[in-house]
Amino acid sequence: MFQAMKNYWWLVLLRGIVAVLFGVYTLFNPGISAVALVLSFGIYAIINGGANVGIALFGGGDPEDRALLGLSGVLNAVLGVLVLTWPGITMIWLLLAIIAFAFVSGIVEIVSAFQVRDIWLGLSGVVSVLFGIYAFRFPGDGALAVLTIIGIYAIAAGVMLIVASFQGRKLGNAFSPSVA
């Protein structure tokens, strides 16, 4: 997993940037319609899943770690495609899809963080799992509250992924032999 993060740190960075953009868009557009939120989340889930699949396919490291990351990526991308192709989705179903997304990706990130000893990746996973628990526990807080939580979650997880990407790049450069 470390080898994959070292070589493909930019995919982790891409995931973080897209998460932050999605979060900012959601926070600063309180009148956002459910259709626009569905579209935004679907695109975010597909990019996030694609980045995970790319790291799993082309990164080095333990095959079991790569398989878990690849499975998470495929599930995230499939969820994104389902959300985009299901135009009649309601806000509650979208919330359930986002909860599932947060929970699955959070658990994968926590497991990965222990394996590569990356606190930022682990914190991103913890934020994802805590968001999933909160959103599952209080689904009826209203669309505006849900949008605010989704925005905050996406920004927090995105920032942590951005930091993790630079940590992976920095550590990769530290362990790579220098060309003299």
DAGI-V920333 format. One record per residue. N is the residue number from 0. RES is the residue in three letters. PSI is psi in degrees with one decimal (999 if undefined). OMEGA is omega in radians with two decimals (NA if undefined). BURIAL is I if it has 24 or more other ideal C-beta (glycine too) atoms within 12 Angstrom, else O. Layout:
# DAGI-V920333
n->N res->RES psi->PSI omega->OMEGA burial->BURIAL
n->N res->RES psi->PSI omega->OMEGA burial->BURIAL
This chain:
# DAGI-V920333
n->0 res->MET psi->-41.0 omega->3.14 burial->I
n->1 res->PHE psi->-41.9 omega->3.13 burial->I
n->2 res->GLN psi->-41.8 omega->3.14 burial->I
n->3 res->ALA psi->-43.5 omega->3.12 burial->I
n->4 res->MET psi->-35.2 omega->3.14 burial->I
n->5 res->LYS psi->-46.2 omega->-3.07 burial->I
n->6 res->ASN psi->-32.4 omega->-3.06 burial->I
n->7 res->TYR psi->39.5 omega->3.13 burial->I
n->8 res->TRP psi->-29.6 omega->-3.09 burial->I
n->9 res->TRP psi->-25.9 omega->3.05 burial->I
n->10 res->LEU psi->-36.9 omega->3.05 burial->I
n->11 res->VAL psi->-40.6 omega->3.08 burial->I
n->12 res->LEU psi->-44.4 omega->3.11 burial->I
n->13 res->LEU psi->-44.5 omega->3.10 burial->I
n->14 res->ARG psi->-44.7 omega->-3.13 burial->I
n->15 res->GLY psi->-43.5 omega->-3.14 burial->I
n->16 res->ILE psi->-44.3 omega->3.13 burial->I
n->17 res->VAL psi->-38.5 omega->3.11 burial->I
n->18 res->ALA psi->-44.3 omega->3.13 burial->I
n->19 res->VAL psi->-44.5 omega->3.13 burial->I
n->20 res->LEU psi->-43.8 omega->3.10 burial->I
n->21 res->PHE psi->-43.8 omega->3.14 burial->I
n->22 res->GLY psi->-44.9 omega->3.13 burial->I
n->23 res->VAL psi->-44.0 omega->3.12 burial->O
n->24 res->TYR psi->-43.8 omega->-3.12 burial->I
n->25 res->THR psi->-41.0 omega->-3.12 burial->I
n->26 res->LEU psi->-40.7 omega->-3.02 burial->I
n->27 res->PHE psi->9.7 omega->3.03 burial->O
n->28 res->ASN psi->70.2 omega->-3.07 burial->O
n->29 res->PRO psi->-20.9 omega->3.11 burial->O
n->30 res->GLY psi->15.5 omega->-3.09 burial->O
n->31 res->ILE psi->138.5 omega->3.13 burial->I
n->32 res->SER psi->160.7 omega->3.12 burial->O
n->33 res->ALA psi->-34.9 omega->-3.14 burial->I
n->34 res->VAL psi->-43.9 omega->3.13 burial->O
n->35 res->ALA psi->-38.2 omega->3.11 burial->O
n->36 res->LEU psi->-42.3 omega->3.11 burial->I
n->37 res->VAL psi->-47.7 omega->3.14 burial->I
n->38 res->LEU psi->-47.7 omega->-3.13 burial->I
n->39 res->SER psi->-47.2 omega->-3.12 burial->I
n->40 res->PHE psi->-40.9 omega->3.13 burial->I
n->41 res->GLY psi->-45.5 omega->3.12 burial->I
n->42 res->ILE psi->-43.3 omega->3.12 burial->I
n->43 res->TYR psi->-46.2 omega->-3.11 burial->I
n->44 res->ALA psi->-38.5 omega->3.13 burial->I
n->45 res->ILE psi->-44.6 omega->3.13 burial->I
n->46 res->ILE psi->-44.7 omega->3.13 burial->I
n->47 res->ASN psi->-46.5 omega->3.12 burial->I
n->48 res->GLY psi->-41.9 omega->3.11 burial->I
n->49 res->GLY psi->-39.7 omega->3.11 burial->I
n->50 res->ALA psi->-42.4 omega->3.11 burial->I
n->51 res->ASN psi->-42.0 omega->3.11 burial->I
n->52 res->VAL psi->-41.3 omega->3.11 burial->I
n->53 res->GLY psi->-43.8 omega->3.11 burial->I
n->54 res->ILE psi->-41.9 omega->-3.12 burial->I
n->55 res->ALA psi->-40.0 omega->-3.10 burial->I
n->56 res->LEU psi->-42.5 omega->-2.98 burial->O
n->57 res->PHE psi->-11.2 omega->-3.14 burial->O
n->58 res->GLY psi->162.5 omega->3.09 burial->I
n->59 res->GLY psi->-172.6 omega->3.07 burial->O
n->60 res->GLY psi->-169.3 omega->-3.08 burial->I
n->61 res->ASP psi->128.9 omega->-3.13 burial->O
n->62 res->PRO psi->-33.1 omega->3.12 burial->O
n->63 res->GLU psi->-41.3 omega->3.10 burial->O
n->64 res->ASP psi->-43.4 omega->-3.13 burial->I
n->65 res->ARG psi->-38.0 omega->3.12 burial->I
n->66 res->ALA psi->-43.0 omega->3.12 burial->O
n->67 res->LEU psi->-44.0 omega->3.11 burial->I
n->68 res->LEU psi->-41.7 omega->3.11 burial->I
n->69 res->GLY psi->-42.5 omega->3.11 burial->I
n->70 res->LEU psi->-44.6 omega->3.09 burial->O
n->71 res->SER psi->-43.3 omega->3.14 burial->I
n->72 res->GLY psi->-43.3 omega->3.12 burial->I
n->73 res->VAL psi->-44.8 omega->3.13 burial->I
n->74 res->LEU psi->-41.6 omega->3.11 burial->I
n->75 res->ASN psi->-44.1 omega->-3.14 burial->I
n->76 res->ALA psi->-42.0 omega->3.10 burial->I
n->77 res->VAL psi->-42.1 omega->3.08 burial->I
n->78 res->LEU psi->-42.9 omega->3.10 burial->I
n->79 res->GLY psi->-43.4 omega->3.12 burial->I
n->80 res->VAL psi->-43.6 omega->3.12 burial->O
n->81 res->LEU psi->-43.0 omega->3.14 burial->I
n->82 res->VAL psi->-41.0 omega->-3.12 burial->I
n->83 res->LEU psi->-31.5 omega->-3.08 burial->I
n->84 res->THR psi->1.2 omega->3.14 burial->O
n->85 res->TRP psi->79.2 omega->-2.99 burial->O
n->86 res->PRO psi->-21.1 omega->-3.11 burial->O
n->87 res->GLY psi->16.5 omega->-3.09 burial->O
n->88 res->ILE psi->138.4 omega->3.11 burial->I
n->89 res->THR psi->167.9 omega->-3.12 burial->O
n->90 res->MET psi->-37.1 omega->3.14 burial->I
n->91 res->ILE psi->-42.2 omega->3.11 burial->O
n->92 res->TRP psi->-37.8 omega->3.08 burial->O
n->93 res->LEU psi->-43.7 omega->3.12 burial->I
n->94 res->LEU psi->-42.7 omega->3.11 burial->I
n->95 res->LEU psi->-38.1 omega->3.09 burial->O
n->96 res->ALA psi->-41.7 omega->3.13 burial->I
n->97 res->ILE psi->-38.7 omega->3.08 burial->I
n->98 res->ILE psi->-46.5 omega->3.13 burial->I
n->99 res->ALA psi->-43.7 omega->3.11 burial->I
n->100 res->PHE psi->-49.2 omega->-3.11 burial->I
n->101 res->ALA psi->-44.0 omega->-3.10 burial->I
n->102 res->PHE psi->-49.8 omega->-3.11 burial->I
n->103 res->VAL psi->-50.0 omega->-3.11 burial->I
n->104 res->SER psi->-33.7 omega->3.11 burial->I
n->105 res->GLY psi->-44.7 omega->3.13 burial->I
n->106 res->ILE psi->-43.3 omega->3.12 burial->I
n->107 res->VAL psi->-42.5 omega->-3.14 burial->I
n->108 res->GLU psi->-38.0 omega->3.11 burial->I
n->109 res->ILE psi->-46.6 omega->3.12 burial->I
n->110 res->VAL psi->-45.0 omega->3.13 burial->I
n->111 res->SER psi->-38.5 omega->-3.12 burial->I
n->112 res->ALA psi->-38.8 omega->3.09 burial->I
n->113 res->PHE psi->-37.7 omega->-3.10 burial->O
n->114 res->GLN psi->-37.7 omega->-3.12 burial->I
n->115 res->VAL psi->-1.0 omega->3.12 burial->I
n->116 res->ARG psi->53.5 omega->-3.13 burial->O
n->117 res->ASP psi->108.2 omega->-3.08 burial->I
n->118 res->ILE psi->-36.4 omega->-3.09 burial->O
n->119 res->TRP psi->-39.7 omega->3.08 burial->I
n->120 res->LEU psi->-39.2 omega->3.09 burial->I
n->121 res->GLY psi->-42.6 omega->3.10 burial->I
n->122 res->LEU psi->-38.3 omega->3.07 burial->I
n->123 res->SER psi->-42.8 omega->3.11 burial->I
n->124 res->GLY psi->-41.6 omega->3.11 burial->I
n->125 res->VAL psi->-44.4 omega->3.10 burial->I
n->126 res->VAL psi->-41.7 omega->3.14 burial->I
n->127 res->SER psi->-45.7 omega->-3.13 burial->I
n->128 res->VAL psi->-43.9 omega->3.12 burial->I
n->129 res->LEU psi->-39.9 omega->3.07 burial->I
n->130 res->PHE psi->-44.5 omega->3.14 burial->I
n->131 res->GLY psi->-42.7 omega->3.12 burial->I
n->132 res->ILE psi->-46.3 omega->-3.13 burial->O
n->133 res->TYR psi->-47.1 omega->-3.10 burial->I
n->134 res->ALA psi->-34.4 omega->3.09 burial->I
n->135 res->PHE psi->-38.5 omega->-3.10 burial->O
n->136 res->ARG psi->-36.1 omega->-3.07 burial->O
n->137 res->PHE psi->65.3 omega->-3.07 burial->O
n->138 res->PRO psi->-20.6 omega->-3.04 burial->O
n->139 res->GLY psi->23.5 omega->-3.11 burial->O
n->140 res->ASP psi->-5.1 omega->3.13 burial->O
n->141 res->GLY psi->151.8 omega->-3.06 burial->O
n->142 res->ALA psi->-39.9 omega->-3.10 burial->O
n->143 res->LEU psi->-42.0 omega->3.11 burial->O
n->144 res->ALA psi->-40.2 omega->3.13 burial->O
n->145 res->VAL psi->-42.7 omega->3.12 burial->I
n->146 res->LEU psi->-41.2 omega->3.12 burial->I
n->147 res->THR psi->-44.5 omega->3.13 burial->I
n->148 res->ILE psi->-42.6 omega->3.12 burial->I
n->149 res->ILE psi->-44.5 omega->3.14 burial->I
n->150 res->GLY psi->-45.8 omega->3.14 burial->I
n->151 res->ILE psi->-44.0 omega->3.12 burial->I
n->152 res->TYR psi->-48.6 omega->-3.08 burial->I
n->153 res->ALA psi->-41.1 omega->3.13 burial->I
n->154 res->ILE psi->-46.4 omega->-3.12 burial->I
n->155 res->ALA psi->-47.6 omega->3.13 burial->I
n->156 res->ALA psi->-39.2 omega->3.13 burial->I
n->157 res->GLY psi->-44.1 omega->3.12 burial->I
n->158 res->VAL psi->-42.5 omega->3.14 burial->I
n->159 res->MET psi->-35.9 omega->3.07 burial->I
n->160 res->LEU psi->-37.6 omega->3.09 burial->I
n->161 res->ILE psi->-46.4 omega->3.11 burial->I
n->162 res->VAL psi->-43.2 omega->3.13 burial->I
n->163 res->ALA psi->-36.7 omega->-3.13 burial->I
n->164 res->SER psi->-41.4 omega->3.13 burial->I
n->165 res->PHE psi->-32.6 omega->3.06 burial->I
n->166 res->GLN psi->-44.1 omega->3.11 burial->I
n->167 res->GLY psi->-41.2 omega->3.12 burial->I
n->168 res->ARG psi->-44.7 omega->-3.12 burial->I
n->169 res->LYS psi->-46.4 omega->3.12 burial->O
n->170 res->LEU psi->-37.7 omega->3.10 burial->O
n->171 res->GLY psi->-42.5 omega->3.11 burial->I
n->172 res->ASN psi->-34.4 omega->-3.13 burial->O
n->173 res->ALA psi->-35.1 omega->-3.09 burial->O
n->174 res->PHE psi->-10.5 omega->3.13 burial->O
n->175 res->SER psi->140.6 omega->3.09 burial->O
n->176 res->PRO psi->137.4 omega->3.14 burial->O
n->177 res->SER psi->146.5 omega->3.11 burial->O
n->178 res->VAL psi->120.8 omega->-3.08 burial->O
n->179 res->ALA psi->999 omega->NA burial->O
